[in-house]
Each structure stands twice: as structure tokens, then as C-alpha cells.
Amino acid sequence: METIGIIGAGAIGSAFAKALAQKGIKAVIANSREPESLADLVSELGPTIKAGTREEAAAQDIVLVAVTWSKLPAALAGLPDFGGRIVIDANNPIEAPEFKPFDLYGKTSSEVFAEFVPGARVVKALNHLPAALVSSDTGVEGARRVLFLAGDDAAANASVSRLIGQAGFVGIDLGSIKAGGPLFQIPGGQLAIQNLLKLG
Ligand SMILES: NC(=O)c1ccc[n+]([C@@H]2O[C@H](COP(=O)([O-])OP(=O)(O)OC[C@H]3O[C@@H](n4cnc5c(N)ncnc54)[C@H](OP(=O)(O)O)[C@@H]3O)[C@@H](O)[C@H]2O)c1
């Protein structure tokens, strides 16, 4: 199984870490500070989730990035080229307190994000639902929550879809970043914030 790194240990990073922990899946999680600052979080999540540095998280096979939009450049600065590894973009170009969308100069947010992670196969995922919904079961027997994803590399999309499945959800691949990404981008995507369950 691929190793998982998580950069950003806030609402969304820790929510997905919790989902992984519930399935016994290992991950290394990092924030902007020393790993010790995450001691309470990892102790709550259990033994499969380790606190690490940003560099350690970024060195894993699949790296989830969940950082406030304006802080992405600093969070990803100076990391080595990703060398074809998968980076999941869970970020949305809008943030508190103003909630005014950032100007993306005609690009999708994941195209802008890709510029911060050279050499990565970027897959957009985990961005379109409130954090509480990506850490929990649906509560409906036989139903799994739908998480959309999009990326330009079919094999990377399949890997992320598999990880999402292992974490207890169902991934639905909407195609390329350009075509599929805008459908669940926040703000504006028609599928954003849709809390959908798949039976069977
Ligand atoms: N909250 C949601 O429900 C939700 C849902 C879907 C998508 N998203 C998206 O996910 C992203 C994160 O949102 P969030 O709500 O999880 O934010 P958050 O709770 O504010 O957490 C942000 C995390 O980023 C870390 N960070 C900031 N600068 C960093 C750096 N230089 N290096 C490493 N880590 C750094 C912070 O670490 P420190 O604590 O050390 O500063 C913190 O752990 C945003 O783009 C948001 O749009 C959020």
C-alpha cells in the first residue's frame, strides 16, 4: 500500500487523518510548527497516524495538502521536486474572514495549485465537503459518502479513488482538472457542498 503524507493538520487534514485512522491506515501529518505541537491530535487519532515535519509528510507516496489558500506558497516552498508522486489538492481559493474568492487569472484553482508542487501528479479531491463529513461514516447502512476527484493522469486518479475507497468513501472520477475540477470547485461548482451517498 502507498504511504500517505498530510500537510496541514487543521479541519480538513485532521478530518481525513481520522478517516484513515479509523481504517487502520498509516499516515504522517504535519503543520507549520514542530511535530510535537501535534501530540494531542495524534494521540487522539491512534497509532497509525504519526506527527512529522512538512518534509517528511511531503516525502510520502501520496501527499494530501490542506492549507489555507494564502499560506500555500509558504507551506510548499523549498520542497524537493515530487518526481511524479501524487499530490491531492484539497484547497479552495477562498478564506476567512472575508470569504472573497482569490483572483485565479482565468485558471482553475488546481492549475494554480499545481505551480506550487513541481513534478507532482495533482489530483483535486477532498475539497468539496465540510471537514466533518470527510471524517465520519454516513450513518446509513450500506451507503458510502461520495467524494469527487479530478486529475490529468488516469492512473493517479485511480490511486486516489482507491485511497478514498480504503478510507470508507466512494470516489467518483470527473476527469481532467480543466473539465472536471470546476464542477466541484469552491466557490461555484455545481457539485460543491453536495453531500451525496452511494448505495451498494
Ligand atoms: N474546513 C473545511 O471544512 C474545508 C473543507 C474542504 C476544503 N477545505 C480547504 O482545505 C484547506 C485547509 O482548510 P482548513 O479548514 O483545514 O484550514 P485550517 O483548519 O485553518 O488548517 C490549516 C492548516 O494549514 C497549516 N499550515 C499553515 N501554514 C503552513 C505551513 N507553512 N506549513 C505547513 N502547514 C501549514 C496550519 O498549521 P498551523 O496550525 O501550524 O498554522 C493548519 O494545520 C483550505 O484551502 C480550505 O479551503 C476546508
Ligand as a Chemical Component Dictionary entry (heavy atoms), coordinates in Angstrom:
data_LIG
# 
_chem_comp.id                   LIG 
_chem_comp.type                 NON-POLYMER 
_chem_comp.pdbx_formal_charge   0 
_chem_comp.three_letter_code    LIG 
# 
loop_
_chem_comp_atom.comp_id 
_chem_comp_atom.atom_id 
_chem_comp_atom.alt_atom_id 
_chem_comp_atom.type_symbol 
_chem_comp_atom.charge 
_chem_comp_atom.model_Cartn_x 
_chem_comp_atom.model_Cartn_y 
_chem_comp_atom.model_Cartn_z 
_chem_comp_atom.pdbx_ordinal 
LIG N1  N1  N 0  -12.595 23.364 6.736  1  
LIG C1  C1  C 0  -13.308 22.695 5.825  2  
LIG O1  O1  O 0  -14.407 22.216 6.114  3  
LIG C2  C2  C 0  -12.739 22.503 4.450  4  
LIG C3  C3  C 0  -13.404 21.642 3.583  5  
LIG C4  C4  C 0  -12.886 21.417 2.324  6  
LIG C5  C5  C 0  -11.735 22.065 1.909  7  
LIG N2  N2  N 1  -11.111 22.934 2.758  8  
LIG C6  C6  C 0  -9.887  23.592 2.273  9  
LIG O2  O2  O 0  -8.795  22.955 2.904  10 
LIG C7  C7  C 0  -7.773  23.909 3.158  11 
LIG C8  C8  C 0  -7.485  23.891 4.645  12 
LIG O3  O3  O 0  -8.643  24.308 5.335  13 
LIG P1  P1  P 0  -8.817  24.027 6.881  14 
LIG O4  O4  O 0  -10.190 24.468 7.225  15 
LIG O5  O5  O -1 -8.386  22.642 7.202  16 
LIG O6  O6  O 0  -7.756  25.089 7.462  17 
LIG P2  P2  P 0  -7.238  25.230 8.958  18 
LIG O7  O7  O 0  -8.106  24.490 9.903  19 
LIG O8  O8  O 0  -7.020  26.687 9.165  20 
LIG O9  O9  O 0  -5.821  24.478 8.923  21 
LIG C9  C9  C 0  -4.786  24.938 8.107  22 
LIG C10 C10 C 0  -3.567  24.078 8.371  23 
LIG O10 O10 O 0  -2.525  24.523 7.490  24 
LIG C11 C11 C 0  -1.320  24.533 8.227  25 
LIG N3  N3  N 0  -0.317  25.418 7.669  26 
LIG C12 C12 C 0  -0.365  26.761 7.510  27 
LIG N4  N4  N 0  0.806   27.210 7.037  28 
LIG C13 C13 C 0  1.615   26.118 6.907  29 
LIG C14 C14 C 0  2.965   25.937 6.533  30 
LIG N5  N5  N 0  3.731   26.965 6.177  31 
LIG N6  N6  N 0  3.478   24.682 6.536  32 
LIG C15 C15 C 0  2.720   23.627 6.921  33 
LIG N7  N7  N 0  1.419   23.740 7.317  34 
LIG C16 C16 C 0  0.889   24.973 7.304  35 
LIG C17 C17 C 0  -1.740  25.022 9.601  36 
LIG O11 O11 O 0  -0.720  24.748 10.526 37 
LIG P3  P3  P 0  -0.559  25.654 11.851 38 
LIG O12 O12 O 0  -1.686  25.288 12.736 39 
LIG O13 O13 O 0  0.775   25.257 12.368 40 
LIG O14 O14 O 0  -0.630  27.076 11.383 41 
LIG C18 C18 C 0  -3.003  24.188 9.796  42 
LIG O15 O15 O 0  -2.690  22.907 10.286 43 
LIG C19 C19 C 0  -8.284  25.278 2.693  44 
LIG O16 O16 O 0  -7.757  25.555 1.424  45 
LIG C20 C20 C 0  -9.796  25.071 2.616  46 
LIG O17 O17 O 0  -10.402 25.857 1.607  47 
LIG C21 C21 C 0  -11.573 23.158 4.020  48 
# 
loop_
_chem_comp_bond.comp_id 
_chem_comp_bond.atom_id_1 
_chem_comp_bond.atom_id_2 
_chem_comp_bond.value_order 
_chem_comp_bond.pdbx_ordinal 
LIG N1  C1  SING 1  
LIG C1  O1  DOUB 2  
LIG C1  C2  SING 3  
LIG C2  C3  SING 4  
LIG C2  C21 DOUB 5  
LIG C3  C4  DOUB 6  
LIG C4  C5  SING 7  
LIG C5  N2  DOUB 8  
LIG N2  C6  SING 9  
LIG N2  C21 SING 10 
LIG C6  O2  SING 11 
LIG C6  C20 SING 12 
LIG O2  C7  SING 13 
LIG C7  C8  SING 14 
LIG C7  C19 SING 15 
LIG C8  O3  SING 16 
LIG O3  P1  SING 17 
LIG P1  O4  DOUB 18 
LIG P1  O5  SING 19 
LIG P1  O6  SING 20 
LIG O6  P2  SING 21 
LIG P2  O7  DOUB 22 
LIG P2  O8  SING 23 
LIG P2  O9  SING 24 
LIG O9  C9  SING 25 
LIG C9  C10 SING 26 
LIG C10 O10 SING 27 
LIG C10 C18 SING 28 
LIG O10 C11 SING 29 
LIG C11 N3  SING 30 
LIG C11 C17 SING 31 
LIG N3  C12 SING 32 
LIG N3  C16 SING 33 
LIG C12 N4  DOUB 34 
LIG N4  C13 SING 35 
LIG C13 C14 SING 36 
LIG C13 C16 DOUB 37 
LIG C14 N5  SING 38 
LIG C14 N6  DOUB 39 
LIG N6  C15 SING 40 
LIG C15 N7  DOUB 41 
LIG N7  C16 SING 42 
LIG C17 O11 SING 43 
LIG C17 C18 SING 44 
LIG O11 P3  SING 45 
LIG P3  O12 DOUB 46 
LIG P3  O13 SING 47 
LIG P3  O14 SING 48 
LIG C18 O15 SING 49 
LIG C19 O16 SING 50 
LIG C19 C20 SING 51 
LIG C20 O17 SING 52 
# 
